[in-house]
Amino acid sequence: MKDRTLTIGSMSKSHAMTGSRIGWICGPEDIIASIINLSTHTTYGVPGFIQDAANFALNQGDKLEMEVSAPFARRRKIARELLEQQSIVRAVPCSGAMYMMLDIRATGLNGQEFANALLDAKNIAVMPGESFGTAAAGHIRVAMTVSDSDFRQALRVLLDFASVQFVTK
C-alpha cells in the first residue's frame, strides 16, 4: 500500500497552531509532485469559487453585512452586561469580530492555566491569549459563535469559575 498511501499531519490541534495553517504530507514522489503543483496554484492565487463567493457577498450591499454581524453585536452586549456585574474579568474593547478577548489576570492564572482549568472543570473551551503572542498573555479568547442563550450561560459559568479562582489565590 505504500505506493498508494498518503500520510497527512498538521500542528493545528497538537500545538494550538490552527491559524498558522502548517502541516505536512508524505507519500510517493509522483503524487507529492502533483500536490505541490496544486498547492502552488491554490496558495498563490485565490481560487475562482472563492472569488465568485466574495463578489456575490460584496454585491449584496450593507444588508447582508448587517445580517451577518448582528448576532455578534448582540453577544457583545450580553458580555458587557454580565461583565459589569463582577470585577474580576475585564473585556478588551472590541467593536467587531466573532471573538472577544477577556483579561483574566486578576485570577492569578495565565491564559493557558485558566483555559486548561476551565476546560477540565466546566467543559468550556477557550483559547489562551498566549497563543496569540506575548501581548495577549493573561487573557483568553472567547468565541461568540454559539446561540445567544448558550453564550450567556457559558459566560456566566466562566465568570463564576473566574471568581472562585480569584478567591482561592
MODELLER restraints for C-alpha pairs under 7 A, 6 or more apart:
rsr = mdl.restraints
at = mdl.atoms
rsr.add(forms.Gaussian(group=physical.xy_distance, feature=features.Distance(at['CA:3:A'], at['CA:28:A']), mean=5.81, stdev=0.5))
rsr.add(forms.Gaussian(group=physical.xy_distance, feature=features.Distance(at['CA:5:A'], at['CA:27:A']), mean=6.08, stdev=0.5))
rsr.add(forms.Gaussian(group=physical.xy_distance, feature=features.Distance(at['CA:6:A'], at['CA:25:A']), mean=6.62, stdev=0.5))
rsr.add(forms.Gaussian(group=physical.xy_distance, feature=features.Distance(at['CA:6:A'], at['CA:26:A']), mean=5.65, stdev=0.5))
rsr.add(forms.Gaussian(group=physical.xy_distance, feature=features.Distance(at['CA:6:A'], at['CA:27:A']), mean=4.70, stdev=0.5))
rsr.add(forms.Gaussian(group=physical.xy_distance, feature=features.Distance(at['CA:7:A'], at['CA:25:A']), mean=5.49, stdev=0.5))
rsr.add(forms.Gaussian(group=physical.xy_distance, feature=features.Distance(at['CA:7:A'], at['CA:26:A']), mean=5.10, stdev=0.5))
rsr.add(forms.Gaussian(group=physical.xy_distance, feature=features.Distance(at['CA:7:A'], at['CA:27:A']), mean=6.45, stdev=0.5))
rsr.add(forms.Gaussian(group=physical.xy_distance, feature=features.Distance(at['CA:8:A'], at['CA:24:A']), mean=5.78, stdev=0.5))
rsr.add(forms.Gaussian(group=physical.xy_distance, feature=features.Distance(at['CA:8:A'], at['CA:25:A']), mean=4.39, stdev=0.5))
rsr.add(forms.Gaussian(group=physical.xy_distance, feature=features.Distance(at['CA:8:A'], at['CA:26:A']), mean=6.54, stdev=0.5))
rsr.add(forms.Gaussian(group=physical.xy_distance, feature=features.Distance(at['CA:9:A'], at['CA:23:A']), mean=5.51, stdev=0.5))
rsr.add(forms.Gaussian(group=physical.xy_distance, feature=features.Distance(at['CA:9:A'], at['CA:24:A']), mean=5.37, stdev=0.5))
rsr.add(forms.Gaussian(group=physical.xy_distance, feature=features.Distance(at['CA:9:A'], at['CA:25:A']), mean=6.45, stdev=0.5))
rsr.add(forms.Gaussian(group=physical.xy_distance, feature=features.Distance(at['CA:10:A'], at['CA:22:A']), mean=5.92, stdev=0.5))
rsr.add(forms.Gaussian(group=physical.xy_distance, feature=features.Distance(at['CA:10:A'], at['CA:23:A']), mean=3.75, stdev=0.5))
rsr.add(forms.Gaussian(group=physical.xy_distance, feature=features.Distance(at['CA:10:A'], at['CA:24:A']), mean=6.17, stdev=0.5))
rsr.add(forms.Gaussian(group=physical.xy_distance, feature=features.Distance(at['CA:11:A'], at['CA:17:A']), mean=5.72, stdev=0.5))
rsr.add(forms.Gaussian(group=physical.xy_distance, feature=features.Distance(at['CA:11:A'], at['CA:22:A']), mean=6.10, stdev=0.5))
rsr.add(forms.Gaussian(group=physical.xy_distance, feature=features.Distance(at['CA:11:A'], at['CA:23:A']), mean=5.95, stdev=0.5))
rsr.add(forms.Gaussian(group=physical.xy_distance, feature=features.Distance(at['CA:12:A'], at['CA:18:A']), mean=3.97, stdev=0.5))
rsr.add(forms.Gaussian(group=physical.xy_distance, feature=features.Distance(at['CA:12:A'], at['CA:21:A']), mean=6.90, stdev=0.5))
rsr.add(forms.Gaussian(group=physical.xy_distance, feature=features.Distance(at['CA:72:A'], at['CA:98:A']), mean=5.92, stdev=0.5))
rsr.add(forms.Gaussian(group=physical.xy_distance, feature=features.Distance(at['CA:72:A'], at['CA:144:A']), mean=6.39, stdev=0.5))
rsr.add(forms.Gaussian(group=physical.xy_distance, feature=features.Distance(at['CA:75:A'], at['CA:144:A']), mean=6.48, stdev=0.5))
rsr.add(forms.Gaussian(group=physical.xy_distance, feature=features.Distance(at['CA:75:A'], at['CA:148:A']), mean=6.20, stdev=0.5))
rsr.add(forms.Gaussian(group=physical.xy_distance, feature=features.Distance(at['CA:78:A'], at['CA:152:A']), mean=6.58, stdev=0.5))
rsr.add(forms.Gaussian(group=physical.xy_distance, feature=features.Distance(at['CA:83:A'], at['CA:89:A']), mean=6.87, stdev=0.5))
rsr.add(forms.Gaussian(group=physical.xy_distance, feature=features.Distance(at['CA:83:A'], at['CA:90:A']), mean=6.77, stdev=0.5))
rsr.add(forms.Gaussian(group=physical.xy_distance, feature=features.Distance(at['CA:88:A'], at['CA:106:A']), mean=5.74, stdev=0.5))
rsr.add(forms.Gaussian(group=physical.xy_distance, feature=features.Distance(at['CA:88:A'], at['CA:107:A']), mean=7.00, stdev=0.5))
rsr.add(forms.Gaussian(group=physical.xy_distance, feature=features.Distance(at['CA:88:A'], at['CA:163:A']), mean=6.65, stdev=0.5))
rsr.add(forms.Gaussian(group=physical.xy_distance, feature=features.Distance(at['CA:89:A'], at['CA:102:A']), mean=6.50, stdev=0.5))
rsr.add(forms.Gaussian(group=physical.xy_distance, feature=features.Distance(at['CA:89:A'], at['CA:103:A']), mean=5.69, stdev=0.5))
rsr.add(forms.Gaussian(group=physical.xy_distance, feature=features.Distance(at['CA:89:A'], at['CA:104:A']), mean=5.18, stdev=0.5))
rsr.add(forms.Gaussian(group=physical.xy_distance, feature=features.Distance(at['CA:90:A'], at['CA:102:A']), mean=5.60, stdev=0.5))
rsr.add(forms.Gaussian(group=physical.xy_distance, feature=features.Distance(at['CA:90:A'], at['CA:103:A']), mean=5.05, stdev=0.5))
rsr.add(forms.Gaussian(group=physical.xy_distance, feature=features.Distance(at['CA:90:A'], at['CA:104:A']), mean=6.96, stdev=0.5))
rsr.add(forms.Gaussian(group=physical.xy_distance, feature=features.Distance(at['CA:91:A'], at['CA:101:A']), mean=6.04, stdev=0.5))
rsr.add(forms.Gaussian(group=physical.xy_distance, feature=features.Distance(at['CA:91:A'], at['CA:102:A']), mean=4.49, stdev=0.5))
rsr.add(forms.Gaussian(group=physical.xy_distance, feature=features.Distance(at['CA:91:A'], at['CA:103:A']), mean=6.01, stdev=0.5))
rsr.add(forms.Gaussian(group=physical.xy_distance, feature=features.Distance(at['CA:92:A'], at['CA:101:A']), mean=5.47, stdev=0.5))
rsr.add(forms.Gaussian(group=physical.xy_distance, feature=features.Distance(at['CA:92:A'], at['CA:102:A']), mean=5.91, stdev=0.5))
rsr.add(forms.Gaussian(group=physical.xy_distance, feature=features.Distance(at['CA:92:A'], at['CA:103:A']), mean=6.88, stdev=0.5))
rsr.add(forms.Gaussian(group=physical.xy_distance, feature=features.Distance(at['CA:94:A'], at['CA:100:A']), mean=6.82, stdev=0.5))
rsr.add(forms.Gaussian(group=physical.xy_distance, feature=features.Distance(at['CA:98:A'], at['CA:143:A']), mean=6.09, stdev=0.5))
rsr.add(forms.Gaussian(group=physical.xy_distance, feature=features.Distance(at['CA:98:A'], at['CA:144:A']), mean=5.28, stdev=0.5))
rsr.add(forms.Gaussian(group=physical.xy_distance, feature=features.Distance(at['CA:98:A'], at['CA:145:A']), mean=6.38, stdev=0.5))
rsr.add(forms.Gaussian(group=physical.xy_distance, feature=features.Distance(at['CA:99:A'], at['CA:141:A']), mean=6.43, stdev=0.5))
rsr.add(forms.Gaussian(group=physical.xy_distance, feature=features.Distance(at['CA:99:A'], at['CA:142:A']), mean=5.47, stdev=0.5))
rsr.add(forms.Gaussian(group=physical.xy_distance, feature=features.Distance(at['CA:99:A'], at['CA:143:A']), mean=4.44, stdev=0.5))
rsr.add(forms.Gaussian(group=physical.xy_distance, feature=features.Distance(at['CA:99:A'], at['CA:144:A']), mean=5.48, stdev=0.5))
rsr.add(forms.Gaussian(group=physical.xy_distance, feature=features.Distance(at['CA:100:A'], at['CA:141:A']), mean=5.64, stdev=0.5))
rsr.add(forms.Gaussian(group=physical.xy_distance, feature=features.Distance(at['CA:100:A'], at['CA:142:A']), mean=5.35, stdev=0.5))
rsr.add(forms.Gaussian(group=physical.xy_distance, feature=features.Distance(at['CA:100:A'], at['CA:143:A']), mean=6.64, stdev=0.5))
rsr.add(forms.Gaussian(group=physical.xy_distance, feature=features.Distance(at['CA:101:A'], at['CA:139:A']), mean=6.39, stdev=0.5))
rsr.add(forms.Gaussian(group=physical.xy_distance, feature=features.Distance(at['CA:101:A'], at['CA:140:A']), mean=5.61, stdev=0.5))
rsr.add(forms.Gaussian(group=physical.xy_distance, feature=features.Distance(at['CA:101:A'], at['CA:141:A']), mean=4.50, stdev=0.5))
rsr.add(forms.Gaussian(group=physical.xy_distance, feature=features.Distance(at['CA:101:A'], at['CA:142:A']), mean=6.25, stdev=0.5))
rsr.add(forms.Gaussian(group=physical.xy_distance, feature=features.Distance(at['CA:102:A'], at['CA:139:A']), mean=5.34, stdev=0.5))
rsr.add(forms.Gaussian(group=physical.xy_distance, feature=features.Distance(at['CA:102:A'], at['CA:140:A']), mean=5.32, stdev=0.5))
rsr.add(forms.Gaussian(group=physical.xy_distance, feature=features.Distance(at['CA:102:A'], at['CA:141:A']), mean=6.36, stdev=0.5))
rsr.add(forms.Gaussian(group=physical.xy_distance, feature=features.Distance(at['CA:103:A'], at['CA:138:A']), mean=6.17, stdev=0.5))
rsr.add(forms.Gaussian(group=physical.xy_distance, feature=features.Distance(at['CA:103:A'], at['CA:139:A']), mean=4.38, stdev=0.5))
rsr.add(forms.Gaussian(group=physical.xy_distance, feature=features.Distance(at['CA:103:A'], at['CA:140:A']), mean=6.69, stdev=0.5))
rsr.add(forms.Gaussian(group=physical.xy_distance, feature=features.Distance(at['CA:104:A'], at['CA:138:A']), mean=5.82, stdev=0.5))
rsr.add(forms.Gaussian(group=physical.xy_distance, feature=features.Distance(at['CA:104:A'], at['CA:139:A']), mean=5.38, stdev=0.5))
rsr.add(forms.Gaussian(group=physical.xy_distance, feature=features.Distance(at['CA:105:A'], at['CA:138:A']), mean=4.99, stdev=0.5))
rsr.add(forms.Gaussian(group=physical.xy_distance, feature=features.Distance(at['CA:105:A'], at['CA:139:A']), mean=6.86, stdev=0.5))
rsr.add(forms.Gaussian(group=physical.xy_distance, feature=features.Distance(at['CA:106:A'], at['CA:166:A']), mean=6.53, stdev=0.5))
rsr.add(forms.Gaussian(group=physical.xy_distance, feature=features.Distance(at['CA:107:A'], at['CA:162:A']), mean=6.12, stdev=0.5))
rsr.add(forms.Gaussian(group=physical.xy_distance, feature=features.Distance(at['CA:107:A'], at['CA:165:A']), mean=5.38, stdev=0.5))
rsr.add(forms.Gaussian(group=physical.xy_distance, feature=features.Distance(at['CA:107:A'], at['CA:166:A']), mean=4.22, stdev=0.5))
rsr.add(forms.Gaussian(group=physical.xy_distance, feature=features.Distance(at['CA:107:A'], at['CA:169:A']), mean=6.99, stdev=0.5))
rsr.add(forms.Gaussian(group=physical.xy_distance, feature=features.Distance(at['CA:108:A'], at['CA:166:A']), mean=6.67, stdev=0.5))
rsr.add(forms.Gaussian(group=physical.xy_distance, feature=features.Distance(at['CA:108:A'], at['CA:169:A']), mean=6.26, stdev=0.5))
rsr.add(forms.Gaussian(group=physical.xy_distance, feature=features.Distance(at['CA:110:A'], at['CA:137:A']), mean=6.63, stdev=0.5))
rsr.add(forms.Gaussian(group=physical.xy_distance, feature=features.Distance(at['CA:110:A'], at['CA:138:A']), mean=4.45, stdev=0.5))
rsr.add(forms.Gaussian(group=physical.xy_distance, feature=features.Distance(at['CA:111:A'], at['CA:128:A']), mean=4.35, stdev=0.5))
rsr.add(forms.Gaussian(group=physical.xy_distance, feature=features.Distance(at['CA:111:A'], at['CA:129:A']), mean=5.44, stdev=0.5))
rsr.add(forms.Gaussian(group=physical.xy_distance, feature=features.Distance(at['CA:111:A'], at['CA:130:A']), mean=6.30, stdev=0.5))
rsr.add(forms.Gaussian(group=physical.xy_distance, feature=features.Distance(at['CA:111:A'], at['CA:137:A']), mean=6.19, stdev=0.5))
rsr.add(forms.Gaussian(group=physical.xy_distance, feature=features.Distance(at['CA:111:A'], at['CA:138:A']), mean=4.69, stdev=0.5))
rsr.add(forms.Gaussian(group=physical.xy_distance, feature=features.Distance(at['CA:111:A'], at['CA:139:A']), mean=5.05, stdev=0.5))
rsr.add(forms.Gaussian(group=physical.xy_distance, feature=features.Distance(at['CA:111:A'], at['CA:140:A']), mean=5.44, stdev=0.5))
rsr.add(forms.Gaussian(group=physical.xy_distance, feature=features.Distance(at['CA:112:A'], at['CA:128:A']), mean=4.82, stdev=0.5))
rsr.add(forms.Gaussian(group=physical.xy_distance, feature=features.Distance(at['CA:112:A'], at['CA:130:A']), mean=6.85, stdev=0.5))
rsr.add(forms.Gaussian(group=physical.xy_distance, feature=features.Distance(at['CA:115:A'], at['CA:125:A']), mean=6.72, stdev=0.5))
rsr.add(forms.Gaussian(group=physical.xy_distance, feature=features.Distance(at['CA:115:A'], at['CA:126:A']), mean=5.70, stdev=0.5))
rsr.add(forms.Gaussian(group=physical.xy_distance, feature=features.Distance(at['CA:115:A'], at['CA:127:A']), mean=6.46, stdev=0.5))
rsr.add(forms.Gaussian(group=physical.xy_distance, feature=features.Distance(at['CA:115:A'], at['CA:128:A']), mean=5.80, stdev=0.5))
rsr.add(forms.Gaussian(group=physical.xy_distance, feature=features.Distance(at['CA:118:A'], at['CA:124:A']), mean=6.01, stdev=0.5))
rsr.add(forms.Gaussian(group=physical.xy_distance, feature=features.Distance(at['CA:119:A'], at['CA:125:A']), mean=5.31, stdev=0.5))
rsr.add(forms.Gaussian(group=physical.xy_distance, feature=features.Distance(at['CA:126:A'], at['CA:140:A']), mean=6.36, stdev=0.5))
rsr.add(forms.Gaussian(group=physical.xy_distance, feature=features.Distance(at['CA:126:A'], at['CA:141:A']), mean=5.86, stdev=0.5))
rsr.add(forms.Gaussian(group=physical.xy_distance, feature=features.Distance(at['CA:126:A'], at['CA:142:A']), mean=5.40, stdev=0.5))
rsr.add(forms.Gaussian(group=physical.xy_distance, feature=features.Distance(at['CA:127:A'], at['CA:140:A']), mean=5.51, stdev=0.5))
rsr.add(forms.Gaussian(group=physical.xy_distance, feature=features.Distance(at['CA:127:A'], at['CA:141:A']), mean=4.98, stdev=0.5))
rsr.add(forms.Gaussian(group=physical.xy_distance, feature=features.Distance(at['CA:127:A'], at['CA:142:A']), mean=6.78, stdev=0.5))
rsr.add(forms.Gaussian(group=physical.xy_distance, feature=features.Distance(at['CA:128:A'], at['CA:139:A']), mean=6.38, stdev=0.5))
rsr.add(forms.Gaussian(group=physical.xy_distance, feature=features.Distance(at['CA:128:A'], at['CA:140:A']), mean=4.56, stdev=0.5))
rsr.add(forms.Gaussian(group=physical.xy_distance, feature=features.Distance(at['CA:128:A'], at['CA:141:A']), mean=6.33, stdev=0.5))
rsr.add(forms.Gaussian(group=physical.xy_distance, feature=features.Distance(at['CA:129:A'], at['CA:136:A']), mean=4.62, stdev=0.5))
rsr.add(forms.Gaussian(group=physical.xy_distance, feature=features.Distance(at['CA:129:A'], at['CA:137:A']), mean=5.12, stdev=0.5))
rsr.add(forms.Gaussian(group=physical.xy_distance, feature=features.Distance(at['CA:129:A'], at['CA:138:A']), mean=6.35, stdev=0.5))
rsr.add(forms.Gaussian(group=physical.xy_distance, feature=features.Distance(at['CA:129:A'], at['CA:139:A']), mean=4.63, stdev=0.5))
rsr.add(forms.Gaussian(group=physical.xy_distance, feature=features.Distance(at['CA:129:A'], at['CA:140:A']), mean=4.64, stdev=0.5))
rsr.add(forms.Gaussian(group=physical.xy_distance, feature=features.Distance(at['CA:129:A'], at['CA:141:A']), mean=6.16, stdev=0.5))
rsr.add(forms.Gaussian(group=physical.xy_distance, feature=features.Distance(at['CA:130:A'], at['CA:136:A']), mean=5.63, stdev=0.5))
rsr.add(forms.Gaussian(group=physical.xy_distance, feature=features.Distance(at['CA:130:A'], at['CA:137:A']), mean=4.64, stdev=0.5))
rsr.add(forms.Gaussian(group=physical.xy_distance, feature=features.Distance(at['CA:144:A'], at['CA:151:A']), mean=6.62, stdev=0.5))
